[in-house]
């Protein structure tokens, strides 16, 4: 073996770097293996907006994360609360009660302490005024249980964690692809790494796998998610091809979770195959609750106002992929223009604008324009205009009598100019992965943990099923990354693992 470390971490995104920092904090020597070159490092974390779902019982908890909140900002903002009970309820509801109860308990209860620890390591947070709050009567009100984001978004989060890791003595190899685990009957002893065109073995007393899901692997997507998933766009890094999952399975790890499920959203129809760091997450199109969707047949096909965007966006990508030609149009009128998120204003959009509905529908290429026009008229006639529109709550402004009714925020589309945006499915991460226990140990197919092997982040199965509460992925990665790193360091010293880092 060329080198030997107490802990080797596979991956260099949020979960991996939290693991590295936690292991280093416990005195371990740590090496991080990043498959990507330095300019593309950070995995999917770099492509996110940096939002993190966290329990807080009021402004005092938020000030632990955002100590520079001014009195003026506090006075003009209704932050509300996001309690443990609400977090538990959201996880149970969107996963249809399938989320692993033990792992979910740790995710929820350790969310605030973990973000406080990240703040101590140098990560800066702010309130997500621009994404998660509406200004009503001069006062911002947060909605959807999502309030905190990393300064600088995903790139800022990755850069802060990377600086902290290097400052604390973590070694980081770029363009170093982990291709296999070194293991025997006593457990995992290291990692085989391909670097500079050669495969070498790096010894380790413990290994943490935190290299993301398999969403960038078209063959695995078709195999596990099903037909046509090879046609989806990949929102993030091209390097998350399931290597770490494969390595663990080959070493006897147990699979877990929703292998045919994933986080997938509405994404610019003509975006590139993989994420573009110059654009980041701006290809997403998440203002659909204020308008309607039409498919290539000119038909609505889902309830755009079923719930707050935070609780529907991660499952609607799958619905779009199932439409004819795997795309749809989001339709808005001038009344809601101010509600559209910044991502609708970027240059890289497939956008159509018209002063009449007839003109707009004629511009919708690959679409039955006549059917689209009739569908919009049918929708407009069904809107309960007697119910006030309120974007801060599920306002009950609905349609009646349609095959698919809209439950909330149903505005008529009648005020020019009209706008249409073409979207397809963008896959974020896969839900199937490795089975871990509450100490982040990877479990074997025989039941007991595999000695020396830990995991965190997207490649852990059992936490997300069917859907996903927005901002939970980064929090999940940080919470279990910290636990995995601390317990890997303990294992390197011959100590027993603990549930809490």
Secondary structure, DSSP 8 states (H G I E B T S, - for coil): --EEEEEEEE--SHHHHHHHHHHHHTT--EEEE-SS-GGG-SGGGGGS--EE---BSSHHHHHHH-TT--HHHHHTEE---B-HHHHHHHHHHHTTT-S-HHHHHHHHHTHHHHHHHHHHHT--EEE-HHHHEEEETTEEEE-TT--EEETTHHHHHHHHHHHHHHHTT-EEESSEEEEEEEEETTEEEEEEEEETTEEEEEEEEEEEE----STT-HHHIIIII-TTGGGSEE-S-TT-SSHHHHHHHHTTB-EES-TT-EEEEEEETT--SS--TTTGGGGB---GGGSEEEETTS---S-TTSS-GGGTHHHHHHHHHTSGGG-EEEEE-GGGGGGS-GGGGSSS--EEEESSHHHHHHT-TTS-HHHHHHHHHHHHHHB-TTS---TTS-----B-SSSS---S------SSSEEEEEEEEEEEEES-EE-B-TT-EEEBTTSSEEEEEEE-GGGB-SS--S---TTHHHHHHHHHHHHHHHHHHHHHTT----S--
